[in-house]
Amino acid sequence: MSVGIGLIVGLVLGLTGAGGSIFAVPLLMAGLGYSITQAATVSLLAVAISAGVGTAMAWKRSYVRYRAASLMAAVGALFAPLGIGVADRMSQTNLTLIFALVLAVVAVRMFHTATVSRDDATVVRSAVAGEGQSSIGRVGRVHARTGRLIWTRPVAIIVSLIGAVTGFFSGLLGVGGGFIIVPAIRATLPLSMHSAVATSLMAIALTSSLTFVGGILQGRPAPLATALPFVAGAVLGMILGRRVAPLISGPALQQGFAITAGIIAVVMALKSWSAL
């Protein structure tokens, strides 16, 4: 069961490149009977390793903005303990309700993107290659030839803020944060969707790793007997997802992900509500 759940999570992460890790926690809760905090700890380890594998596979042909990803992760590591502390002080029911709400927001946003911004939906996969068209009219500028960010104080502030929010939610809910990073980059920085997805993968890998370590240092147990098979399945799923992604329509992939996420959010909310 642990390997199978990991395979699903890795497959979704490999297909979407960002946001897929949010499936890990509800699947672990439903399949293995974990509490949300237990599932969050195991999820972070699997997502960190599988996203790291995805980053390594995409490094040569994707435009990973490694400086931005590193800064996000560094700031995120400072805010992740805050999220972990808040989660440990909340009831499991309330925390699950918050997770369901976040998942519902992700579902709505992704479905809207697939419907309205079909060009973005086409490349919202970890298998993308090439720079693509950069956004205009946002904070900062990119190099005309390489597409790399030209660093200024406003750019550093924006990247740090994205990292802070991502780190907090990683600690709170045990998610990688791709559902935050990609839309935040697209809304604020002049990067293409290709760069946003590739950079998100690296940021997810680093942020999840640091948050996992932070959780262990704050006393959260790590059930390695379950975590390691889950990690193995997630890595295999990531590799398969990257191979399958070019064969699937981007908008159709996003819409399917959004509908599935919406259903899971409703189920989680109903179960939590009935437990109140």
C-alpha positions as CSV (number, residue, x, y, z in Angstrom):
1,M,0.0,0.0,0.0
2,S,2.8,2.4,0.9
3,V,4.6,1.8,-2.5
4,G,1.3,2.1,-4.4
5,I,0.5,5.5,-2.8
6,G,4.0,6.7,-3.4
7,L,3.7,5.7,-7.0
8,I,0.5,7.8,-7.4
9,V,2.0,10.8,-5.8
10,G,5.2,10.6,-7.8
11,L,3.2,10.1,-11.0
12,V,1.1,13.2,-10.4
13,L,4.2,15.3,-9.4
14,G,6.0,14.1,-12.6
15,L,3.0,15.0,-14.8
16,T,2.2,18.4,-13.3
17,G,5.6,19.5,-12.1
18,A,4.0,21.6,-9.4
19,G,1.2,21.0,-7.0
20,G,1.1,17.3,-7.3
21,S,2.6,16.7,-3.9
22,I,-0.6,18.0,-2.3
23,F,-2.1,14.5,-3.0
24,A,0.4,12.8,-0.7
25,V,-1.2,13.7,2.7
26,P,-4.8,12.7,2.0
27,L,-3.7,9.5,0.3
28,L,-1.6,8.5,3.3
29,M,-4.4,9.3,5.6
30,A,-6.9,7.3,3.6
31,G,-4.7,4.4,2.7
32,L,-2.6,3.9,5.8
33,G,-4.8,5.4,8.5
34,Y,-2.3,8.2,9.4
35,S,-3.2,11.3,11.3
36,I,-2.6,14.4,9.2
37,T,0.6,15.3,11.1
38,Q,2.0,11.8,10.6
39,A,1.1,11.9,6.9
40,A,2.7,15.3,6.6
41,T,6.1,14.1,7.9
42,V,6.2,11.1,5.6
43,S,4.9,13.2,2.7
44,L,7.7,15.7,3.0
45,L,10.5,13.1,2.8
46,A,9.0,11.5,-0.3
47,V,8.2,14.8,-2.1
48,A,11.7,16.1,-1.3
49,I,13.4,13.1,-2.9
50,S,11.1,12.7,-5.9
51,A,11.2,16.4,-6.7
52,G,15.0,16.2,-6.4
53,V,15.1,13.4,-8.9
54,G,12.8,15.4,-11.2
55,T,15.1,18.5,-10.9
56,A,18.1,16.4,-11.7
57,M,16.4,14.9,-14.8
58,A,15.3,18.3,-16.0
59,W,18.4,20.3,-15.2
60,K,20.1,20.2,-18.6
61,R,17.1,21.1,-20.7
62,S,14.9,23.1,-18.3
63,Y,15.6,26.6,-17.2
64,V,15.9,26.1,-13.5
65,R,16.4,29.5,-11.7
66,Y,18.6,27.9,-9.0
67,R,19.4,31.2,-7.2
68,A,15.7,32.0,-6.8
69,A,14.9,28.4,-5.7
70,S,17.8,28.4,-3.2
71,L,16.7,31.7,-1.7
72,M,13.1,30.5,-1.5
73,A,14.2,27.4,0.3
74,A,16.5,29.3,2.7
75,V,13.8,31.7,3.8
76,G,11.3,28.8,3.8
77,A,13.5,26.9,6.3
78,L,13.1,29.8,8.7
79,F,9.3,29.8,8.5
80,A,8.7,26.1,8.4
81,P,9.2,25.6,12.2
82,L,6.5,28.2,12.7
83,G,4.1,26.2,10.5
84,I,5.1,23.0,12.4
85,G,4.5,24.6,15.7
86,V,1.0,25.9,14.7
87,A,0.1,22.4,13.3
88,D,1.2,20.7,16.5
89,R,-1.0,23.0,18.6
90,M,-4.2,22.5,16.5
91,S,-6.7,19.7,16.7
92,Q,-6.4,17.1,13.9
93,T,-9.9,17.9,12.8
94,N,-9.3,21.6,12.4
95,L,-6.0,21.0,10.6
96,T,-7.7,18.6,8.2
97,L,-10.4,21.2,7.5
98,I,-7.7,23.7,6.7
99,F,-6.0,21.2,4.4
100,A,-9.3,20.6,2.6
101,L,-9.8,24.3,2.1
102,V,-6.4,24.8,0.6
103,L,-6.9,21.8,-1.6
104,A,-10.2,23.2,-2.8
105,V,-8.5,26.5,-3.7
106,V,-5.8,24.7,-5.6
107,A,-8.4,22.8,-7.5
108,V,-10.4,25.9,-8.5
109,R,-7.3,27.8,-9.5
110,M,-5.9,25.0,-11.6
111,F,-9.2,24.4,-13.4
112,H,-9.5,28.1,-14.1
113,T,-5.9,28.1,-15.5
114,A,-6.7,25.2,-17.8
115,T,-9.8,26.9,-19.1
116,V,-8.5,30.5,-19.5
117,S,-4.7,30.2,-19.9
118,R,-4.3,27.2,-22.2
119,D,-0.8,28.2,-23.1
120,D,0.3,28.0,-19.5
121,A,-1.6,24.8,-19.0
122,T,0.3,23.3,-21.9
123,V,3.6,23.7,-20.1
124,V,2.7,23.1,-16.5
125,R,4.5,19.8,-16.5
126,S,7.9,18.8,-15.2
127,A,8.9,17.5,-18.7
128,V,8.9,21.0,-20.3
129,A,12.0,22.2,-22.1
130,G,13.1,25.5,-23.4
131,E,12.5,29.0,-22.0
132,G,9.3,30.0,-23.6
133,Q,7.8,33.5,-23.5
134,S,8.5,35.6,-20.4
135,S,5.8,37.6,-18.7
136,I,5.9,41.4,-18.9
137,G,4.9,44.2,-16.7
138,R,5.9,42.5,-13.4
139,V,8.7,43.1,-10.8
140,G,12.2,43.0,-12.3
141,R,13.6,42.0,-15.7
142,V,15.1,39.0,-17.3
143,H,18.2,38.7,-19.5
144,A,17.1,38.9,-23.1
145,R,19.3,36.0,-24.2
146,T,19.3,33.6,-21.2
147,G,16.0,34.4,-19.6
148,R,17.7,34.6,-16.2
149,L,16.5,37.0,-13.6
150,I,18.3,40.2,-13.2
151,W,18.6,40.5,-9.4
152,T,17.5,43.7,-7.7
153,R,16.2,44.4,-4.2
154,P,12.5,44.2,-5.2
155,V,13.2,40.9,-6.9
156,A,14.9,39.5,-3.8
157,I,12.1,40.7,-1.6
158,I,9.5,39.0,-3.8
159,V,11.4,35.7,-3.9
160,S,11.9,35.8,-0.2
161,L,8.2,36.4,0.5
162,I,7.3,33.4,-1.8
163,G,9.7,31.3,0.2
164,A,8.3,32.4,3.5
165,V,4.7,31.5,2.6
166,T,5.9,28.2,1.0
167,G,7.9,27.3,4.1
168,F,5.0,28.0,6.5
169,F,2.6,25.9,4.5
170,S,5.1,23.1,4.2
171,G,5.5,23.0,7.9
172,L,1.7,23.4,8.6
173,L,0.4,20.9,6.0
174,G,3.4,18.8,4.9
175,V,3.1,19.9,1.3
176,G,5.9,20.8,-1.2
177,G,4.4,24.2,-2.0
178,G,4.4,24.0,-5.8
179,F,0.8,25.2,-5.8
180,I,2.0,28.4,-4.2
181,I,5.3,28.9,-6.0
182,V,4.2,28.6,-9.6
183,P,1.2,31.0,-9.5
184,A,3.2,33.4,-7.2
185,I,6.1,33.5,-9.7
186,R,3.7,34.1,-12.6
187,A,1.9,36.9,-10.8
188,T,5.0,38.8,-9.6
189,L,8.1,37.9,-11.6
190,P,8.8,38.2,-15.4
191,L,9.6,34.5,-15.8
192,S,8.0,32.2,-18.4
193,M,5.8,29.3,-17.3
194,H,8.7,27.0,-18.3
195,S,11.0,28.6,-15.8
196,A,8.3,28.8,-13.1
197,V,7.7,25.1,-13.2
198,A,11.3,24.1,-13.4
199,T,12.3,26.5,-10.6
200,S,9.3,25.2,-8.5
201,L,10.6,21.6,-8.7
202,M,14.0,22.6,-7.2
203,A,12.4,24.8,-4.6
204,I,10.0,22.0,-3.6
205,A,13.0,19.6,-3.2
206,L,15.0,21.9,-1.0
207,T,12.0,23.3,1.0
208,S,10.6,19.8,1.7
209,S,14.0,18.5,2.8
210,L,14.7,21.3,5.2
211,T,11.1,21.2,6.6
212,F,11.4,17.4,7.1
213,V,14.6,17.8,9.1
214,G,13.1,20.7,11.0
215,G,10.1,18.5,12.0
216,I,12.4,15.7,13.2
217,L,14.4,18.3,15.3
218,Q,11.1,19.5,16.8
219,G,10.2,16.0,17.9
220,R,8.0,14.6,15.1
221,P,8.5,10.9,14.6
222,A,9.4,9.5,11.2
223,P,8.0,6.0,10.6
224,L,10.8,4.9,8.2
225,A,9.3,1.4,7.8
226,T,6.5,3.1,5.9
227,A,8.3,6.1,4.6
228,L,11.1,4.3,2.6
229,P,8.7,2.2,0.5
230,F,6.6,5.3,-0.1
231,V,9.7,7.2,-1.2
232,A,10.7,4.4,-3.6
233,G,7.2,4.5,-5.1
234,A,7.3,8.2,-5.4
235,V,10.6,8.3,-7.2
236,L,9.4,5.6,-9.7
237,G,6.2,7.5,-10.2
238,M,8.2,10.7,-10.9
239,I,10.2,9.0,-13.6
240,L,7.1,7.5,-15.2
241,G,5.2,10.7,-15.1
242,R,8.0,12.6,-16.8
243,R,8.0,10.1,-19.7
244,V,4.2,10.1,-20.0
245,A,3.7,13.9,-19.7
246,P,4.5,14.8,-23.3
247,L,1.8,12.4,-24.5
248,I,-1.0,14.1,-22.6
249,S,-2.7,17.4,-23.4
250,G,-1.8,20.1,-20.9
251,P,-5.3,21.5,-20.4
252,A,-6.8,18.0,-20.1
253,L,-4.2,17.1,-17.6
254,Q,-4.8,20.2,-15.5
255,Q,-8.6,19.7,-15.6
256,G,-8.3,16.1,-14.5
257,F,-6.0,17.1,-11.7
258,A,-8.3,19.9,-10.6
259,I,-11.4,17.7,-10.6
260,T,-9.7,14.9,-8.6
261,A,-8.3,17.4,-6.1
262,G,-11.8,19.0,-5.7
263,I,-13.3,15.6,-5.0
264,I,-10.7,14.7,-2.4
265,A,-11.2,18.2,-0.7
266,V,-14.9,17.6,-0.4
267,V,-14.4,14.1,1.1
268,M,-11.9,15.4,3.6
269,A,-14.1,18.3,4.6
270,L,-17.2,16.1,5.1
271,K,-15.3,13.6,7.2
272,S,-13.8,16.4,9.4
273,W,-17.1,18.2,9.7
274,S,-18.8,15.1,10.9
275,A,-16.1,14.6,13.5
276,L,-16.7,18.0,15.0
